[in-house]
């Protein structure tokens, strides 16, 4: 049976938040048990030091220690702050990667999953894709504190710092197209820069301008209105409205479809039956930088190999060599991106 993207993603293991808790309940129970052991070792002195700096986290740790001997105590329910935790939240993001001591490019990243049976990338229904977001932004977008709360518990003591919620985190999108076609399936872990070619604020302003243009409003009258509309958060736009005498509660839904120029799987460098990691290429980002980042992330002795004009990063894992092709593609709207590519096994 075909595996879901959630089931493919859990091989990473180090998750501070998981959205589809019903499908992944077995894994979550195991992770929750390990998390409970770790957090119960936090001393009262450590918790007291948190007071004032992060009262919410201090209260959560105290509550955990107080309730540990309760008959119906369940760590997963404490982790996600929900008695009925075995549900799918449906909020952004699908996963939050846990923090570790090494500040590599994926550390603490937000991960959203997009699965499609066709060639197009599945639409973004809950949030406009961006390269980076903070957990404070996630709270505003989703209208929920669940991701931030779960993250603070899981990431302790690294979550005790003052900028834990406000720091900008990389957004990754786990994309699959042709999911039911064994011969044409493509997989990619794509940094949000591939989709954010305009700042979100500028994008929303252009949406409002096009709507006002369609209404026939004179251009001279539009600017002050666009400035006010531009202040709206996505949650403000999408919430249900109570209208006097109306028997329905209408709501606007802000969705985003991926333009063909930003569909990675339309690029000739991305063949069928490959898995691809895609990152924005910044100055000095090359195969040597990527190998260094891999080594910092705990992979032993990655090395650069060349075969004709092609470059590879070779890794050894449990005695088995893995050769990942390194290449650079030019996004049709957003410059160069690094691709690390692996062929899927038959």
KESE-624960 format. One record per residue (C-alpha): residue number from 0; residue in one letter; x, y, z. Coordinates in steps of 0.05 Angstrom, whole numbers. Layout:
KESE-624960
pos, code, xx, yy, zz
NUM, A, X, Y, Z
...
//
This chain:
KESE-624960
pos, code, xx, yy, zz
0, X, 0, 0, 0
1, X, 25, 70, -16
2, X, 52, 108, 43
3, X, 26, 177, 59
4, X, 73, 237, 62
5, X, 64, 239, 138
6, X, 88, 167, 143
7, X, 148, 182, 99
8, X, 165, 244, 140
9, X, 166, 209, 208
10, X, 232, 175, 191
11, X, 264, 240, 213
12, X, 239, 227, 285
13, X, 259, 293, 318
14, X, 192, 330, 316
15, X, 170, 383, 366
16, X, 100, 384, 336
17, X, 59, 336, 293
18, X, -6, 354, 259
19, X, -35, 286, 238
20, X, -35, 255, 307
21, X, -88, 204, 289
22, X, -48, 171, 233
23, X, 18, 176, 272
24, X, -9, 159, 342
25, X, 37, 99, 352
26, X, 100, 140, 338
27, X, 74, 199, 380
28, X, 63, 154, 441
29, X, 135, 130, 436
30, X, 162, 201, 428
31, X, 118, 225, 485
32, X, 146, 172, 532
33, X, 217, 196, 517
34, X, 196, 268, 525
35, X, 164, 253, 593
36, X, 228, 221, 619
37, X, 269, 281, 597
38, X, 222, 334, 626
39, X, 211, 299, 692
40, X, 286, 306, 704
41, X, 280, 382, 703
42, X, 292, 406, 774
43, X, 248, 454, 812
44, X, 307, 502, 815
45, X, 310, 503, 739
46, X, 235, 516, 735
47, X, 239, 572, 786
48, X, 291, 606, 742
49, X, 242, 607, 685
50, X, 190, 648, 723
51, X, 187, 718, 696
52, X, 225, 699, 632
53, X, 174, 648, 608
54, X, 117, 637, 656
55, X, 77, 594, 607
56, X, 134, 544, 600
57, X, 147, 544, 676
58, X, 73, 530, 689
59, X, 73, 474, 638
60, X, 133, 440, 670
61, X, 103, 447, 739
62, X, 37, 418, 715
63, X, 73, 359, 684
64, X, 109, 342, 748
65, X, 45, 350, 789
66, X, 3, 306, 745
67, X, 53, 251, 730
68, X, 22, 203, 782
69, X, -50, 216, 762
70, X, -87, 153, 743
71, X, -108, 178, 674
72, X, -45, 217, 659
73, X, -24, 216, 586
74, X, 39, 252, 564
75, X, 16, 262, 492
76, X, -45, 301, 517
77, X, 2, 346, 558
78, X, 49, 355, 499
79, X, -6, 380, 453
80, X, -48, 411, 508
81, X, -109, 371, 485
82, X, -145, 315, 523
83, X, -168, 286, 456
84, X, -99, 291, 424
85, X, -109, 236, 373
86, X, -139, 282, 321
87, X, -113, 318, 260
88, X, -107, 392, 273
89, X, -111, 418, 202
90, X, -71, 480, 220
91, X, -4, 504, 195
92, X, 46, 472, 200
93, X, 41, 397, 191
94, X, 106, 387, 229
95, X, 154, 429, 270
96, X, 225, 401, 272
97, X, 258, 399, 340
98, X, 316, 443, 358
99, X, 386, 417, 370
100, X, 452, 448, 389
101, X, 476, 454, 318
102, X, 446, 513, 280
103, X, 442, 480, 212
104, X, 394, 503, 159
105, X, 338, 454, 178
106, X, 343, 464, 254
107, X, 274, 480, 282
108, X, 243, 486, 213
109, X, 169, 487, 196
110, X, 147, 431, 150
111, X, 84, 431, 108
112, X, 62, 372, 65
113, X, 33, 376, -5
114, X, 10, 313, -42
115, X, -19, 310, -112
116, X, -40, 255, -160
117, X, -27, 301, -220
118, X, 32, 343, -243
119, X, 11, 407, -207
120, X, 32, 421, -135
121, X, -27, 417, -88
122, X, -56, 485, -69
123, X, -37, 521, -5
124, X, -102, 528, 33
125, X, -83, 550, 102
126, X, -25, 598, 93
127, X, 13, 633, 38
128, X, 81, 598, 29
129, X, 141, 639, 51
130, X, 215, 626, 62
131, X, 213, 639, 136
132, X, 162, 646, 192
133, X, 166, 653, 268
134, X, 122, 615, 316
135, X, 89, 682, 333
136, X, 69, 687, 260
137, X, 44, 615, 262
138, X, 0, 633, 321
139, X, -29, 693, 284
140, X, -41, 654, 220
141, X, -72, 592, 251
142, X, -108, 626, 309
143, X, -81, 570, 353
144, X, -26, 566, 405
145, X, -17, 491, 397
146, X, 45, 490, 354
147, X, 82, 541, 397
148, X, 61, 506, 462
149, X, 82, 437, 439
150, X, 147, 464, 412
151, X, 166, 498, 477
152, X, 155, 434, 516
153, X, 193, 390, 467
154, X, 251, 438, 456
155, X, 265, 452, 530
156, X, 317, 475, 552
157, X, 332, 507, 483
158, X, 262, 538, 485
159, X, 278, 577, 548
160, X, 313, 633, 509
161, X, 276, 699, 500
162, X, 272, 697, 424
163, X, 245, 625, 419
164, X, 177, 647, 392
165, X, 201, 708, 352
166, X, 261, 678, 315
167, X, 253, 667, 241
168, X, 250, 593, 222
169, X, 260, 563, 153
170, X, 197, 537, 120
171, X, 203, 473, 80
172, X, 149, 442, 37
173, X, 149, 366, 27
174, X, 121, 359, -44
175, X, 98, 297, -81
176, X, 68, 296, -151
177, X, 41, 237, -190
178, X, 33, 201, -124
179, X, -2, 141, -154
180, X, 44, 133, -214
181, X, 103, 89, -197
182, X, 142, 109, -259
183, X, 130, 184, -257
184, X, 127, 201, -183
185, X, 172, 258, -159
186, X, 188, 279, -87
187, X, 221, 343, -62
188, X, 236, 378, 3
189, X, 232, 450, -21
190, X, 254, 513, 17
191, X, 199, 566, 17
192, X, 242, 613, -25
193, X, 220, 573, -86
194, X, 149, 599, -76
195, X, 161, 666, -43
196, X, 185, 709, -101
197, X, 149, 771, -73
198, X, 143, 791, 1
199, X, 75, 769, 28
200, X, 55, 840, 44
201, X, 68, 862, -27
202, X, 31, 802, -54
203, X, -31, 817, -13
204, X, -29, 890, -35
205, X, -30, 868, -107
206, X, -89, 823, -94
207, X, -129, 881, -65
208, X, -109, 926, -123
209, X, -133, 876, -175
210, X, -200, 869, -138
211, X, -209, 944, -135
212, X, -190, 950, -208
213, X, -244, 899, -225
214, X, -295, 940, -185
215, X, -281, 1001, -229
216, X, -255, 1044, -173
217, X, -211, 1101, -199
218, X, -136, 1090, -187
219, X, -131, 1155, -148
220, X, -181, 1129, -96
221, X, -149, 1061, -87
222, X, -84, 1074, -49
223, X, -113, 1093, 20
224, X, -160, 1033, 17
225, X, -103, 986, -3
226, X, -61, 1011, 56
227, X, -117, 994, 105
228, X, -132, 926, 73
229, X, -57, 911, 74
230, X, -58, 912, 150
231, X, -104, 852, 153
232, X, -76, 785, 177
233, X, -96, 722, 140
234, X, -138, 703, 201
235, X, -176, 769, 195
236, X, -191, 755, 122
237, X, -211, 682, 130
238, X, -254, 684, 193
239, X, -329, 671, 190
240, X, -373, 734, 193
241, X, -436, 745, 233
242, X, -483, 786, 189
243, X, -547, 814, 219
244, X, -609, 778, 193
245, X, -566, 730, 151
246, X, -578, 655, 160
247, X, -507, 639, 138
248, X, -439, 660, 164
249, X, -399, 677, 101
250, X, -323, 674, 100
251, X, -270, 690, 50
252, X, -218, 637, 37
253, X, -148, 655, 17
254, X, -117, 600, -25
255, X, -53, 599, -65
256, X, -40, 558, -128
257, X, 32, 547, -151
258, X, 49, 581, -217
259, X, 79, 535, -270
260, X, 145, 572, -265
261, X, 149, 552, -192
262, X, 130, 480, -201
263, X, 197, 446, -189
264, X, 173, 383, -222
265, X, 166, 420, -289
266, X, 241, 432, -291
267, X, 281, 386, -337
268, X, 334, 377, -283
269, X, 283, 341, -238
270, X, 269, 273, -271
271, X, 216, 223, -250
272, X, 231, 177, -192
273, X, 277, 225, -156
274, X, 277, 256, -87
275, X, 305, 327, -85
276, X, 327, 375, -30
277, X, 321, 447, -57
278, X, 353, 508, -23
279, X, 361, 580, -44
280, X, 433, 591, -67
281, X, 464, 648, -27
282, X, 534, 676, -38
283, X, 587, 623, -21
284, X, 534, 567, -20
285, X, 563, 510, -61
286, X, 576, 435, -55
287, X, 632, 448, -4
288, X, 585, 490, 40
289, X, 532, 436, 36
290, X, 582, 381, 55
291, X, 604, 423, 115
292, X, 532, 432, 137
293, X, 520, 357, 132
294, X, 581, 344, 175
295, X, 557, 395, 227
296, X, 491, 359, 227
297, X, 524, 294, 248
298, X, 537, 259, 182
299, X, 606, 228, 181
300, X, 657, 250, 129
301, X, 615, 272, 69
302, X, 660, 280, 8
303, X, 656, 312, -60
304, X, 660, 265, -120
305, X, 660, 283, -194
306, X, 639, 240, -253
307, X, 651, 278, -317
308, X, 613, 344, -312
309, X, 568, 318, -255
310, X, 582, 330, -181
311, X, 562, 285, -124
312, X, 564, 287, -48
313, X, 580, 217, -23
314, X, 558, 194, 46
315, X, 570, 130, 83
316, X, 514, 105, 129
317, X, 519, 38, 165
318, X, 570, 14, 116
319, X, 528, 33, 55
320, X, 550, 89, 9
321, X, 498, 139, -14
322, X, 515, 185, -73
323, X, 473, 248, -79
324, X, 478, 288, -142
325, X, 493, 362, -132
326, X, 467, 412, -183
327, X, 444, 484, -189
328, X, 379, 503, -225
329, X, 355, 572, -243
330, X, 285, 588, -217
331, X, 249, 625, -272
332, X, 227, 679, -223
333, X, 275, 675, -164
334, X, 347, 661, -184
335, X, 392, 601, -170
336, X, 374, 544, -124
337, X, 416, 485, -101
338, X, 388, 415, -113
339, X, 413, 353, -78
340, X, 383, 294, -115
341, X, 375, 220, -103
342, X, 343, 167, -147
343, X, 285, 129, -115
344, X, 296, 54, -107
345, X, 256, 10, -153
//
